[in-house]
Amino acid sequence: MPETPEVPRPTAAELNQQIRELAATGRLPAAGAEYQRLVVAWAEALRAEQELAA
């Protein structure tokens, strides 16, 4: 079975920028689900980066 290439994940900084851009649009709370998805992904990325640094 061929290996599935790993899709690069955005960094915490990239996700933070996406969160800031979404907030700047003034679409919140209409974009609340997207905001929540980004915040969860940001927290996971931040945790992973901290584990690598330790």
Protein Blocks (a to p, Z undefined) as FASTA:
>chain_A
ZZddddddddfklmmmmmmmmmmnopafklmmmmmmmmmmmmmmmmmmmmmmZZ
